[in-house]
Amino acid sequence: MNIYFPANIYSALLGLYLPDDIKENIEILPSSMITAKVTEDDESIGLIPTMDLIKSKDLKISKKISLSFDGALSQSYLYFVPEQNKFDKILMRGDVTSNEIILSKILFKERFDLNPELVLDTSDVSIDEQNYLIAGQDNNELLVKHNGVSFADQMAEFLDFPYVNFVLASQQESAIETISNGLEDVDKKIDENIVLLLDKIQLPAEFSKYLSENIDTIYFEMTDNEVEGLHELLKLPFYHGIVDDMIELNLV
């Protein structure tokens, strides 16, 4: 069975916790590629961005494992030019997915009454001169130095539920059961062993400390609270006219 995980620190922590016979089948990919892999290979499973479910409604979703956030830790961070009241453009870079593209427009409109242009960017970063939404591992260096604003925290406050960023998805129930059914108390065990787990991953010292101090703001388990948050999250594209029908979840 092929297992596809996004190239971020949070999926790495989950991967380290998995049994060795499952762990050896993990392939790390850019987040935006994983859903295509899962839909092409009906025996595979992957951690996919939640907004990808708009176009892949038939995928089955684990009701036990996801990557969800409600505070300082996030897959994406916002960096704003100091002392500005309004802006008309956000540069997006890094491991950008459908989540950042779809949800940022909704977030800026609903919370800040703004409608900025979203521009994919590959030029040199200039934090003091441009507004950014940066996804993925680039934040390991930038977050602490430039006081990034957690995109997940903004979404969680808006929803009043944890922000479910990635879900474990497959075409086959058996693939999901193979991974999720043997996992128990994942949040507690990763929390208790975070220092040991981070020692296995090469991270900047300041970011590693920041992650360790805020580990309680990420959830690897899909509880009723995360399921409800996922339902609320997936209503947003419908309410904002992005899709014509409400997305129904196939929870396993």
N, C-alpha and C positions, 0 to 999 in steps of 0.2 A: 504494500500500500504506500503510495506517495503522499507525503505530508508537506504542505507548503505553509511556511511562516513568513511574515513580513520582517524586513531588516530593521527591527527596533529593539531597544533594550528590554522592553516589557515582554515581548514574545520570547526573547532570549531567556529571561528568568523563568517563564513557564516551561520552556524547552528543557532547561536544566533539571527541572523537577520531574520530568517524564521518565518512565522506565527505559533502560538502555535499548531494549529491542524495538521500542517505538522511536526513541530519540535518533537512532541511526538512519531512519528513513526521512528525516526532516531536510527539506531543501529551502534555503533562504532566498527570497525574491523581493523585488520592489512590490509594495502593497498593491499598486494598481494592476499588476499582472496576475494576481493569485486567483481571482474569480474566474478568469478565462481558463486557467489551468484546471480548476475544479470542474468547470462545465464541459471541458474537452475530455477529461479522464473520469469516467463514472466510478472508478474505484478509489479516487483520491479524496483528500480532505484538506481544508485550509482555513486559516484565520483571515477572513475577508472583511473589508470595510463595510459597515452597516448599510450605507447608501447604495452599495452595489446590488442590494436586494431589490431595488427598483426594477432592474433589468433581468434579475435572476430569481424570480418569485418562487420557482419550484424547488429551490434548494432547501434541504432540511437543515435545521439549526439545533445545535446542542442547547439543552435547557440547564446544563451544568457548568459549562466553561465559556468564558468570553474575556475580553479586556475592556474594563469599564473604569471610569474616573469620576471623581467629584471634588477635586481640589487642586493642589499645587502641581502635581504630576500630570503630564499630558503628552500625547504623541505630537502635538503641534502647539506652537507658541506665537503670540502676537508681539511685535516690537514696533512701538510708535515713536515718531519724531517728537521730542519734548516740546511742551508748551504750544500745542495746537488744539484748536477747538473742533475743527472739521477737516476732513480730507476727502479726496475724490479718487484715490487710487491705492490699491494694496498690491505689493509684489509678492507672488507666491513662489516658493522654491523648496527643494528637498523632495521627500517622498510623498508628494501631493497625491491625494486620492479624491474620489467622488465626495467623501465627507467634507473635506475642506472647501471644495468648489461649490457644493450645494448649500451646506449649512452656514458657511460664512456670510453668504448673501442674506439668508434669512435672519441670522444673528444681528448683523449690522442694521438691518431694516427695523427689526422688532425692538432691539434694546437701545440703539443709538440714533434711530431715525436717519440713517445714512445709507447711501446706495453706491458704494465705491466700485470702480472698475477693477476687476481682478486680472492681473497680468502675470503670466508665467515668466520667471526671471532666471537667468543663468549667469548674469554679470557678477562682478565683485560686490560683496555685501558692504553697504554703507548705512549702518544702523542710525546714525545721527541725521541722515538726509532723506531717507525713504521709510515708508511704512511697510512692514513685512508680515506675512504669515508663513512661518517656516515649519515644515513637517520633517520628522525623523531625526537622524543622528547629528545633523548640523547643530541642533540645540545643545548637544553635550558640551560644546565649547562656548556657545553664545549665551545660554540661559542665565547663569549666575552673574556673568560679567555685565550683561545688559538688562537685567531685571525683566525677562520675558513674562508676558501675561499668559497664563494658562488658558488655551482655547477650551479645554475640557471643563475647567472651572466655570467659564462663562456659559457654556452650554448646560452644565448641570444646574446652575442658578436659574437659567431661563426655563428649563424643564421642571425644576423642583424634583428631579430624580437623578441618579447617576447617569452619566453620558456613556452609553455603550458604543465604543469606538470600533471594535472588531468582534465578530461572532465566528464560532467554529462551525463551518458549513460543509456539506457534502451532498451528493446525489443519493447516497446510500445510508440508511439508518445504521447498518452494521458498522460502517466506518466510524461514525460518531460514537457508537457504543464502545468500540475497541479502545478509543482514547479516553473518553470521559467517564465511563462507568467505574473504572478502577481508581479514580482520583477522589480523595476525600480530604477535607480540611485544607484545601490548597492555600487559601489566603493566610490562615494561621501558620502553616508550615513555612511558607515563603517569608512571612513577616519574621518568624523566629530565627530563620537562617539567612537573613538578608546579607549580613556581613560576609558570611562564608560564600554565598552565591556571587556577590559582587567581586570577591577576590578572584573568581574565575574569569571575570570579564575585565578587559582593559578599558578603563574610563578615566577621564580627567579627575583628579582628586577632589576638586570642589564639587563637581557634578555628582560624583559617587556619594559624597557626604550629604548633599542635598537630597538625593534619591533615598538614601537610607533614613533620613530624618522624616521624609514624607511618604514612606511606603504605605501608610494607612490610607492614602487617598487613591489607591488603585485596587481594583477587585478582579481576581481571576475566576471567581465563582459566579455563576448566574443564579442569584436567588430571586425570590418573588419581586424584590425591589428593582433589580436589574431588568427582569422581564417586563415589568410595568413601564420602566423607563424606556425600554426598547420600543414598546407599543407607542408611547407618546412621541418618541423620536421619529418613528416612521409615519406618523400622522402629518408631520410638517410638510413634506413634499406635496401631499394632497391638499392641505389647507392653503398652500401658496401656489396652487395651480400648475405644479411641475409634473404631476401625474394625474390621470383621470379617475383612478380607482384607489381605494385604500389597500395597503399591502397587508396580506394575511400571512402570519408566521406558521411555518411547519416545524414545531418544536418536537425534539426527540429526547 
